[in-house]
Amino acid sequence: MCALPATRLVFALFSSALALSAAPANPGNSPGPAAAATARYDHVHGVLQRVDRKTGEATITHEAIPGYMDAMTMSFAVRPAADADRLRPGDKLVFRLCVTADHAWIEDVRRLETAALPPSSAMPVPTHERDIGETLPDIDLLTQRGEKIRLADFRGRVLALTFIYTRCPLPTYCPLMNRNFQSAQALLDRMAPEANGQFLSISLDPDHDSPAVLTAYAKNYGANPLRWTFASADDGALRSLGDGVGLEFSRGPGPIAHNLRTVVIDASGRIRRIFRGNAWTPQELAAALRAAQRPPS
């Protein structure tokens, strides 16, 4: 059976009052009541692209999962995480995918054989990732209000940006980024209403995610339009911006394959923090936004 991952303790980076007022810890690792109903997809086949041994995630090019997901390349948490240590790129695998309202992971991972990697199945790997303190390229954005803006328009305010799309099927990807932004927005509104922290969610699916679609989507997460903007960008702009923070994505006939990047930018437009993956909490993001309001040490 699909066993739920162990609860992850909340790690609040600023004041105990902030921690006490926070929403639940990172739902990607911390199961709650909604995790009781688990969908299970057995005997999924795929080819391992790479393993992140720090996070225990495996990037796999997998076959179509009937009734749930088309064939694509996706990163999955491996349970138990130690099982990821024995995997090598090129391994042909069979595994069980477990999905709840808030979580997704693979387990019972078995190696069938080792084979050469498919030549073009992996997502493009960015080659121009910027360092802390550097600036990101300015790009054009179309907001949920139908307004054309530029990333530089956020100068003078501290900004957290992430990448999502509205049809994302895995709860530990875009939906989790949205829930984390929602909780961090609430933290700032309650604990630091004077803070100039802003949130920006950029869609990877501009052909589908029109202003009307993004408007409805934003309402699902209680986005305060004074703090949180949803926007889309064309492919060239996404590649330019994404390369700067290590974003990987590719489009096929089904869902968009992508990794996760969330970036905190200070009022001068300089990178102050890059959160990789989903193993971070709203408290950590809110703390990073508060820290970015102070001059770099």
PEGI-V770631 format. One record per residue. N is the residue number from 1. RES is the residue in three letters. OMEGA is omega in whole degrees, 0 to 359 (none if undefined). Layout:
# PEGI-V770631
N:RES:OMEGA / N:RES:OMEGA
This chain:
# PEGI-V770631
1:MET:178 / 2:CYS:180 / 3:ALA:183 / 4:LEU:179 / 5:PRO:181 / 6:ALA:180 / 7:THR:179 / 8:ARG:181 / 9:LEU:177 / 10:VAL:177 / 11:PHE:181 / 12:ALA:185 / 13:LEU:174 / 14:PHE:189 / 15:SER:178 / 16:SER:177 / 17:ALA:177 / 18:LEU:181 / 19:ALA:182 / 20:LEU:182 / 21:SER:189 / 22:ALA:169 / 23:ALA:181 / 24:PRO:179 / 25:ALA:186 / 26:ASN:183 / 27:PRO:180 / 28:GLY:183 / 29:ASN:188 / 30:SER:185 / 31:PRO:177 / 32:GLY:183 / 33:PRO:182 / 34:ALA:183 / 35:ALA:186 / 36:ALA:182 / 37:ALA:184 / 38:THR:172 / 39:ALA:184 / 40:ARG:178 / 41:TYR:186 / 42:ASP:171 / 43:HIS:174 / 44:VAL:181 / 45:HIS:178 / 46:GLY:178 / 47:VAL:182 / 48:LEU:176 / 49:GLN:179 / 50:ARG:180 / 51:VAL:171 / 52:ASP:187 / 53:ARG:177 / 54:LYS:183 / 55:THR:183 / 56:GLY:180 / 57:GLU:178 / 58:ALA:175 / 59:THR:190 / 60:ILE:168 / 61:THR:189 / 62:HIS:177 / 63:GLU:176 / 64:ALA:176 / 65:ILE:188 / 66:PRO:178 / 67:GLY:182 / 68:TYR:188 / 69:MET:175 / 70:ASP:176 / 71:ALA:182 / 72:MET:174 / 73:THR:186 / 74:MET:175 / 75:SER:181 / 76:PHE:168 / 77:ALA:180 / 78:VAL:177 / 79:ARG:351 / 80:PRO:185 / 81:ALA:181 / 82:ALA:180 / 83:ASP:180 / 84:ALA:184 / 85:ASP:184 / 86:ARG:182 / 87:LEU:180 / 88:ARG:177 / 89:PRO:182 / 90:GLY:178 / 91:ASP:168 / 92:LYS:189 / 93:LEU:165 / 94:VAL:185 / 95:PHE:176 / 96:ARG:175 / 97:LEU:178 / 98:CYS:182 / 99:VAL:171 / 100:THR:179 / 101:ALA:186 / 102:ASP:188 / 103:HIS:173 / 104:ALA:179 / 105:TRP:174 / 106:ILE:180 / 107:GLU:183 / 108:ASP:183 / 109:VAL:180 / 110:ARG:177 / 111:ARG:177 / 112:LEU:176 / 113:GLU:175 / 114:THR:183 / 115:ALA:177 / 116:ALA:179 / 117:LEU:173 / 118:PRO:189 / 119:PRO:186 / 120:SER:185 / 121:SER:184 / 122:ALA:176 / 123:MET:177 / 124:PRO:182 / 125:VAL:180 / 126:PRO:183 / 127:THR:185 / 128:HIS:182 / 129:GLU:183 / 130:ARG:177 / 131:ASP:174 / 132:ILE:181 / 133:GLY:178 / 134:GLU:178 / 135:THR:177 / 136:LEU:178 / 137:PRO:177 / 138:ASP:181 / 139:ILE:174 / 140:ASP:180 / 141:LEU:173 / 142:LEU:187 / 143:THR:177 / 144:GLN:177 / 145:ARG:181 / 146:GLY:181 / 147:GLU:174 / 148:LYS:180 / 149:ILE:174 / 150:ARG:178 / 151:LEU:181 / 152:ALA:179 / 153:ASP:179 / 154:PHE:178 / 155:ARG:185 / 156:GLY:177 / 157:ARG:176 / 158:VAL:189 / 159:LEU:167 / 160:ALA:178 / 161:LEU:177 / 162:THR:184 / 163:PHE:184 / 164:ILE:161 / 165:TYR:195 / 166:THR:181 / 167:ARG:182 / 168:CYS:189 / 169:PRO:186 / 170:LEU:184 / 171:PRO:180 / 172:THR:177 / 173:TYR:186 / 174:CYS:179 / 175:PRO:178 / 176:LEU:177 / 177:MET:179 / 178:ASN:180 / 179:ARG:179 / 180:ASN:177 / 181:PHE:179 / 182:GLN:180 / 183:SER:179 / 184:ALA:176 / 185:GLN:180 / 186:ALA:178 / 187:LEU:180 / 188:LEU:181 / 189:ASP:183 / 190:ARG:189 / 191:MET:183 / 192:ALA:184 / 193:PRO:180 / 194:GLU:182 / 195:ALA:182 / 196:ASN:181 / 197:GLY:178 / 198:GLN:179 / 199:PHE:180 / 200:LEU:177 / 201:SER:185 / 202:ILE:183 / 203:SER:174 / 204:LEU:186 / 205:ASP:186 / 206:PRO:181 / 207:ASP:180 / 208:HIS:189 / 209:ASP:178 / 210:SER:175 / 211:PRO:180 / 212:ALA:179 / 213:VAL:181 / 214:LEU:178 / 215:THR:179 / 216:ALA:181 / 217:TYR:180 / 218:ALA:180 / 219:LYS:179 / 220:ASN:184 / 221:TYR:177 / 222:GLY:183 / 223:ALA:175 / 224:ASN:185 / 225:PRO:176 / 226:LEU:180 / 227:ARG:195 / 228:TRP:180 / 229:THR:169 / 230:PHE:184 / 231:ALA:174 / 232:SER:178 / 233:ALA:179 / 234:ASP:189 / 235:ASP:180 / 236:GLY:179 / 237:ALA:179 / 238:LEU:179 / 239:ARG:182 / 240:SER:180 / 241:LEU:183 / 242:GLY:179 / 243:ASP:182 / 244:GLY:183 / 245:VAL:178 / 246:GLY:177 / 247:LEU:175 / 248:GLU:174 / 249:PHE:176 / 250:SER:182 / 251:ARG:176 / 252:GLY:179 / 253:PRO:181 / 254:GLY:180 / 255:PRO:178 / 256:ILE:175 / 257:ALA:181 / 258:HIS:170 / 259:ASN:186 / 260:LEU:175 / 261:ARG:175 / 262:THR:191 / 263:VAL:174 / 264:VAL:184 / 265:ILE:181 / 266:ASP:187 / 267:ALA:178 / 268:SER:178 / 269:GLY:182 / 270:ARG:179 / 271:ILE:177 / 272:ARG:180 / 273:ARG:172 / 274:ILE:174 / 275:PHE:180 / 276:ARG:179 / 277:GLY:184 / 278:ASN:183 / 279:ALA:175 / 280:TRP:186 / 281:THR:174 / 282:PRO:179 / 283:GLN:179 / 284:GLU:179 / 285:LEU:179 / 286:ALA:178 / 287:ALA:179 / 288:ALA:177 / 289:LEU:178 / 290:ARG:181 / 291:ALA:182 / 292:ALA:177 / 293:GLN:178 / 294:ARG:178 / 295:PRO:178 / 296:PRO:180 / 297:SER:none
